[in-house]
Amino acid sequence: MRNDDVDPKFLVQLQKLDEKYETMGQDLSSYLDGLLYSKYLHYADYIQLETLLSMQRPRTDIPDELIFITYHQITELYFKLINWELKQVAEAKKITEDFLISKVSRLVRYVDNLIYSYDIMTKGMETEQFMKFRMALLPASGFQSFQFRLIEIYCTDLYNLVDQNYRDGLSETPSVEILFEHLYWKHGAQELSTGKKTLTLRQFEEKYTRKLLRNANMYSTKNLWQVVKLFSSKNKMSEELKSQLKTFDKRFNVDWQLTHFRTASKYLDKKPEATEATGGTNWQKYLPPRFQKKMFFPDLWTSEEVKNWGTF
């Protein structure tokens, strides 16, 4: 092949690659030799298919447990995507409205998929099977999702996550550590009979308290709500951005919670007395959003909307 037969675009790319590797003190030709001898990438290798399919390990032989564990793993992958978007917002050097709208609209789509797919749990398992295999999962609970707690920390100020019964009694400038002690989910993980911390909560705190506190301090000034407030202090917030933020807030803190609550009610709300969740959590008070009135962007909602939070 003569030089004049080579596509000029290829020569430009080659020059850029040479400059890139020269900057790192590397020889481009060695890397090209490696490319020459390397195998083609296979789809199964790229997504680690064999590893992925080996990670569903039910604790019983009851068929529907495979649905249960697989769906929770899918949920955690969506949580990973949500946190990935939130981290990008927190670390962005330049914030524009288009950038925020793009990121928040992605968050909405992820949560929408989680909500719509919950029918897999609500309608896709036999109650009799669920009531059997759930006993083999004690005291594990979806309550212990570390990624879910990170989403909350990455989205808003810790004060907005405090149990509403404790918010008014806090000092004007409470520390992250004090706020952390009164987070709403801690009060939702108490034994129904004694009011003491459940084993589920104690396990979760032992494993993740340090990591959560570190992230809470780190994101106290760069969570999504802080980034949005700083941006809107310098630029007028458009109705599109406001709408996307409110949609995400409601989807995550109302619609998702209600979907979860309805599913728990289907399987656990049996007369004459409701069944405890696998972690022993007080799910009747913990899951319904109207009790906690947890919202990421409280300033975007009217007093009437706040009053009726979880009912619209």
Beta strands, then each sheet from edge to edge (+ up, - down):
end
